[in-house]
Amino acid sequence: MTYSATQEPCFVLDGVTKSYGERRVLDLTQLTIFSGERLALVGPSGSGKSTLLRLLNFLESQTTGAIRFQGQAYDAQHKAPLEVRRKITMVSQRPVLLNSSVTDNVRFGLRLRGERDARDQALAALEQVGLPGLARQPARTLSGGEAQRVALARAMVLQPDVLLLDEPTANLDPYNVGVIEKTVRTLNEQQGTTIVLVTHNVFQAHRLADRVGLMMDGRLVEVAEVEQFFETPTDPRTGAFVRGEMIY
Amino acid sequence: MDELGSGLRQATQMIFGGDAALMEIVWLSLRVSGVALAFATLIGIPLGAFLGLRRFRGRRLTVALLYTGMGFPPVVVGLFVYLLLSRSGPLGQLGWAFIPKLFTPGAMVIAQTIIAVPLVAGFTMAAVMGVDPQLRQQVQSLGATDWQTTLAVLGEARIGVIVAVIAGFGGIISEVGAVMLVGGNIEGKTRVLTTAIVLETRQGSFDLAIALGLILLGITFFINVVMLRLQGRTLEA
């Protein structure tokens, strides 16, 4: 699904900050993420990208400011209820799989939601990530690329409104990168899932995203549609980052 | 060596001969330690999981107390329970029906529960803390409630949790000080394997003491094997 300005906002962040003790790691003036878009966040390590994903997943509360999700505002005092949290899921850079079979891992989230069997859905999700033959395999025996694809399958099977991806292809070989990118694109195009991708890889951001944002020192430097971000950025730091120049 | 061989023979005869007095002692030992272990498991696993997963003010002190409890001498626990349950003690003088009296299996269960809880909780806490911290976040991200997250972490730490239960059982089936103090080693009433071994040794019946010791070892071994089997693991794994 291609981003368009007429789309409904999925997330609206206003004045959101996050501090750990005295250290402020995130300071966002304003960010809107639209339903059904693919937004990539790029930037150097420690720029607050992963922290932002945890806030969007409601795994942590912001220190100040408001996060509106599908029109409803949440903060530390008004935490997102379970049914809201269950509309959003995340795939991390280093997936931790349960010490059980691949199928059990994929249907884990469905079982949390009270679905007893869910075997068929799990197998369908494994098919989507190209691993139908590994259903009975112990998850701990998988390679890094296979484990990441299983992690993607266990997130996809939940049919979330929003899929957050935190460096999902870091350290993976080109084949696995290709499978994961294709799966994410298909999920977005066929089901309208909103994708927020954090990546160090500007080429991946270019390939996958409708819009790209650059984060530095916890702040959003610029967010723009992909062509503008790469061809005619408004902030000189964006241009330098895209050209691979050291800006930090 | 003669006494060891004789003890082994006598143990075999007593076990396969179905010696009634022995069976009574074995049954009471298993009953007391089994019930105490059940209570300790019900208290210790949630406590260990809580301490392993939550950060709160006073946690360090609580953990230090727990570690102290893991090394608490059983005889001191026995003394503590003795003083609690004696007629002039804070619980004993209440006279409530559900509070066990001294020199009963109930008193022994209380003492053994107090001994086992820190062991089960301490090893459970260590097992839970050994689980990759990323797992919690990823499970929560998949939509788990706090309770489901705790269960998932305990599931991943299951080998350690089973070890915690085994350690708790090992700590109480083999202890003698507490059950001697609060049980009194009364024949047919509160005599268990360990107190019987002490008695037989004092009376010079070394072969009988060895026989009882071997039976105690056998029970411990058997229960450990069963617990490992329950985990779907063999001793070779």
Interface residues (C-beta under 8 A of the other chain):
Chain A: R54 N57 L59 L82 R85 R86 I88 T89 M90 S92 R94 P95 V96 L98 N99 F108 G109 L112 R113 A151 R154 A155 L158 L164
Chain B: D132 Q134 L135 Q137 Q138 V139 Q140 S141 L142 G143 A144 T145 Q148 A152 G155 E156
